[in-house]
Amino acid sequence: MTFEQVRCLLKQRFPMLMVDTVLELVPGERIAAVKNVTGNELQFLGHFPEFAIMPGTLIVEAIGQAASILFARTTETGTQPGEFLVLGSINDMRFLVPVVPGDRMRIDLQILKLAGAIALVESVVTVEGTMVAKGKLSFARRRLATPNAVATD
């Protein structure tokens, strides 16, 4: 998938768009996505001015956006118009090597379990074949609330 195709599937926009392209997508199973880290991104103004390091929270955001793309393209369980994914939990997340400007993060994500509106995934993030982060995350689909809607949950 190209950047334009990715942008059509995600609601995030600059400066929070964390997926540039998709290399592989198998609906209901896995996705391989890319985030090119550049030195002119806003987070590097303060993290850290003398030695820019990609914040772990933004690596997790990139994983979440890759998951959103996968779920949007997964038949029967994909997100529908008016729905979005929320992060439920982060388990066993490890940041192993700093990610710096000039790096090309490859985000490999595999669905471990789908149960209705809930999904458990495992992700490995690499830079040039070196594992920089890994972890398990859970997501749930939610519908955007309309102003006149009454909560039933």
C-alpha positions in Angstrom: 0.0 0.0 0.0 1.2 3.5 -0.8 1.2 6.4 1.5 -1.9 7.8 -0.1 -3.7 4.4 0.5 -2.6 4.4 4.1 -3.8 7.9 4.6 -7.2 7.0 3.3 -7.6 4.2 5.9 -6.2 6.1 9.0 -7.9 9.0 10.7 -4.6 10.4 12.0 -2.9 13.3 10.3 0.3 15.2 10.6 2.1 15.1 13.0 0.6 11.8 14.3 0.6 9.7 11.1 3.1 7.0 12.0 2.8 4.6 9.0 4.2 5.5 5.6 3.7 2.3 3.6 2.4 -1.3 3.9 4.7 -4.0 2.5 2.4 -7.0 3.2 -1.1 -7.5 4.4 -2.9 -10.8 5.0 -6.4 -10.0 6.3 -7.2 -11.6 9.6 -3.5 -12.7 10.1 -0.7 -10.2 9.8 0.7 -6.9 8.4 4.2 -5.5 7.7 4.3 -1.7 7.7 7.0 0.9 7.5 7.6 4.2 9.3 10.5 6.3 8.0 11.9 8.3 10.9 13.1 11.8 9.9 14.9 14.4 11.9 12.4 17.1 11.2 9.6 15.5 13.2 8.1 17.5 16.1 8.9 15.0 18.8 12.7 15.5 18.3 12.5 19.1 19.5 12.3 17.9 23.0 13.2 14.1 22.9 16.0 14.9 23.1 17.5 18.1 21.6 21.1 16.9 21.8 20.4 13.3 20.8 17.2 12.7 19.0 15.5 9.4 20.0 12.1 8.2 18.9 9.8 8.0 22.0 8.6 4.6 22.9 5.0 5.9 23.0 5.2 6.8 19.3 6.6 3.4 18.5 3.5 2.0 20.2 1.4 4.5 18.2 2.9 3.2 15.0 2.0 -0.4 16.0 -1.5 0.7 16.8 -1.9 2.4 13.4 -0.6 -0.7 11.6 -3.2 -2.7 13.6 -5.9 -0.3 12.5 -5.0 -0.8 8.9 -5.0 -4.6 9.3 -8.4 -4.6 11.1 -9.9 -2.2 8.5 -8.9 -4.7 5.8 -9.9 -7.8 7.7 -13.2 -9.2 6.4 -16.1 -9.6 8.8 -14.2 -8.2 11.7 -12.9 -5.1 10.0 -13.7 -1.6 11.3 -16.9 -0.2 9.9 -17.7 3.5 9.1 -18.0 5.4 12.4 -15.9 2.9 14.3 -12.3 3.2 15.5 -9.9 1.1 17.5 -9.0 1.9 21.1 -5.9 0.5 22.8 -6.9 -1.8 25.6 -3.6 -3.0 27.1 0.1 -3.2 26.5 1.8 -6.3 27.7 5.4 -7.4 27.8 6.5 -4.2 25.8 10.2 -4.0 25.5 12.3 -1.2 23.9 15.6 -2.8 23.1 17.6 -0.4 20.9 17.1 3.4 20.4 15.4 4.5 17.1 16.9 7.6 15.7 16.3 9.9 12.7 17.3 8.2 9.5 16.1 4.8 10.7 13.4 2.9 8.8 11.2 1.0 11.2 9.6 -2.1 10.0 6.5 -3.0 12.0 5.5 -6.7 11.8 2.3 -7.4 13.5 0.4 -10.7 13.9 -3.1 -11.3 15.3 -2.9 -13.8 18.1 -6.6 -13.9 18.9 -9.8 -12.3 17.6 -12.9 -12.5 19.8 -15.8 -10.3 18.6 -14.8 -6.6 19.0 -11.6 -7.5 20.9 -8.2 -8.4 19.4 -4.9 -9.5 20.8 -1.8 -8.9 18.7 1.9 -9.4 18.9 4.3 -7.0 17.2 8.0 -6.9 16.5 9.7 -3.7 15.3 13.0 -3.9 13.5 15.5 -1.4 12.0 17.8 -3.0 9.3 17.1 -6.5 10.8 17.8 -5.5 14.4 14.9 -5.9 16.8 14.2 -2.5 18.4 10.9 -3.2 20.2 8.4 -6.0 20.8 5.3 -6.5 22.7 1.7 -7.7 22.9 -1.2 -5.2 22.7 -5.0 -5.6 22.8 -7.5 -3.5 21.0 -11.3 -3.0 21.0 -13.6 -1.6 18.4 -15.7 1.3 19.5 -18.4 3.3 17.7 -18.2 7.1 17.6 -20.8 8.5 19.8 -23.4 10.9 18.3 -24.4 14.0 20.2 -27.9 12.7 20.8 -27.1 9.0 21.4 -27.9 7.5 24.8 -25.2 5.1 26.2 -26.4 1.5 26.6 -23.2 -0.1 27.8 
